[in-house]
């Protein structure tokens, strides 16, 4: 149960951090912020997958939306941002 809660909170925290680094990259126009954004994206994906897996295996949370899904959405924003940059050029 403790790992489930910890992985949910960590996935949201890493998701927020990667969104902050993407915003810094856009505002300052320095690509140096993309590296920590992608690192936090990777960590956010890992912890959100752990959270979703534990919720599906043990049916811990009966609600439809767990923290792992929120972390997964937040962590996917830098990937979508990079896809837009690639297809824009």
C-alpha beads as a LAMMPS data file, in Angstrom:
LAMMPS data file: protein, C-alpha beads

89 atoms
88 bonds

1 atom types
1 bond types

-500.0 500.0 xlo xhi
-500.0 500.0 ylo yhi
-500.0 500.0 zlo zhi

Masses

1 110.0

Atoms # bond

1 1 1 0.000 0.000 0.000
2 1 1 2.864 2.341 0.786
3 1 1 4.513 1.688 -2.593
4 1 1 1.193 2.392 -4.324
5 1 1 0.821 5.811 -2.694
6 1 1 4.496 6.687 -3.093
7 1 1 4.539 5.780 -6.781
8 1 1 1.395 7.843 -7.384
9 1 1 2.785 10.939 -5.724
10 1 1 6.189 10.549 -7.398
11 1 1 4.608 10.176 -10.831
12 1 1 2.687 13.426 -10.372
13 1 1 5.748 15.236 -8.990
14 1 1 7.961 14.129 -11.888
15 1 1 5.177 15.018 -14.318
16 1 1 4.935 18.532 -12.896
17 1 1 8.719 18.900 -13.001
18 1 1 8.917 17.909 -16.655
19 1 1 6.143 20.391 -17.500
20 1 1 8.047 23.127 -15.650
21 1 1 11.207 22.354 -17.624
22 1 1 9.270 22.433 -20.895
23 1 1 7.827 25.827 -19.960
24 1 1 11.332 27.066 -19.104
25 1 1 12.568 25.787 -22.453
26 1 1 9.835 27.641 -24.327
27 1 1 10.141 30.870 -22.343
28 1 1 13.937 31.115 -22.397
29 1 1 14.350 29.470 -25.824
30 1 1 17.263 27.377 -24.526
31 1 1 17.239 23.703 -25.486
32 1 1 19.284 22.883 -22.384
33 1 1 16.045 22.473 -20.423
34 1 1 14.883 19.656 -22.682
35 1 1 17.318 17.174 -21.131
36 1 1 15.967 17.419 -17.553
37 1 1 12.443 17.459 -18.979
38 1 1 13.059 14.152 -20.736
39 1 1 14.725 12.637 -17.663
40 1 1 11.746 13.602 -15.530
41 1 1 9.441 12.269 -18.242
42 1 1 11.155 8.897 -18.114
43 1 1 10.947 8.755 -14.309
44 1 1 7.326 9.898 -14.368
45 1 1 6.444 7.138 -16.826
46 1 1 8.134 4.514 -14.664
47 1 1 6.364 5.530 -11.466
48 1 1 2.994 5.949 -13.155
49 1 1 3.250 2.487 -14.708
50 1 1 4.112 1.049 -11.288
51 1 1 1.112 2.835 -9.777
52 1 1 -1.292 1.707 -12.496
53 1 1 0.004 -1.860 -12.333
54 1 1 -0.383 -2.092 -8.557
55 1 1 -3.874 -0.626 -8.774
56 1 1 -4.882 -3.125 -11.457
57 1 1 -3.326 -6.116 -9.724
58 1 1 -4.526 -5.566 -6.166
59 1 1 -7.573 -3.354 -6.871
60 1 1 -6.433 -0.882 -4.238
61 1 1 -8.393 2.116 -5.433
62 1 1 -12.026 1.758 -6.431
63 1 1 -12.223 5.176 -8.051
64 1 1 -11.854 5.528 -11.819
65 1 1 -8.971 8.014 -11.818
66 1 1 -5.825 7.245 -9.819
67 1 1 -2.724 9.388 -9.417
68 1 1 -0.834 7.185 -11.867
69 1 1 -3.062 8.302 -14.728
70 1 1 -2.486 11.950 -13.815
71 1 1 1.256 11.398 -13.725
72 1 1 1.076 9.609 -17.069
73 1 1 -0.740 12.528 -18.687
74 1 1 1.666 15.080 -17.205
75 1 1 4.690 13.026 -18.224
76 1 1 3.501 12.722 -21.813
77 1 1 3.420 16.495 -22.386
78 1 1 7.176 16.793 -23.225
79 1 1 6.903 13.911 -25.682
80 1 1 3.999 15.622 -27.434
81 1 1 5.953 18.904 -27.380
82 1 1 8.951 17.256 -29.074
83 1 1 6.690 15.652 -31.684
84 1 1 5.219 19.063 -32.501
85 1 1 8.729 20.536 -32.850
86 1 1 9.832 17.676 -35.128
87 1 1 6.772 17.839 -37.377
88 1 1 6.848 21.624 -37.478
89 1 1 10.218 21.657 -39.246

Bonds

1 1 1 2
2 1 2 3
3 1 3 4
4 1 4 5
5 1 5 6
6 1 6 7
7 1 7 8
8 1 8 9
9 1 9 10
10 1 10 11
11 1 11 12
12 1 12 13
13 1 13 14
14 1 14 15
15 1 15 16
16 1 16 17
17 1 17 18
18 1 18 19
19 1 19 20
20 1 20 21
21 1 21 22
22 1 22 23
23 1 23 24
24 1 24 25
25 1 25 26
26 1 26 27
27 1 27 28
28 1 28 29
29 1 29 30
30 1 30 31
31 1 31 32
32 1 32 33
33 1 33 34
34 1 34 35
35 1 35 36
36 1 36 37
37 1 37 38
38 1 38 39
39 1 39 40
40 1 40 41
41 1 41 42
42 1 42 43
43 1 43 44
44 1 44 45
45 1 45 46
46 1 46 47
47 1 47 48
48 1 48 49
49 1 49 50
50 1 50 51
51 1 51 52
52 1 52 53
53 1 53 54
54 1 54 55
55 1 55 56
56 1 56 57
57 1 57 58
58 1 58 59
59 1 59 60
60 1 60 61
61 1 61 62
62 1 62 63
63 1 63 64
64 1 64 65
65 1 65 66
66 1 66 67
67 1 67 68
68 1 68 69
69 1 69 70
70 1 70 71
71 1 71 72
72 1 72 73
73 1 73 74
74 1 74 75
75 1 75 76
76 1 76 77
77 1 77 78
78 1 78 79
79 1 79 80
80 1 80 81
81 1 81 82
82 1 82 83
83 1 83 84
84 1 84 85
85 1 85 86
86 1 86 87
87 1 87 88
88 1 88 89
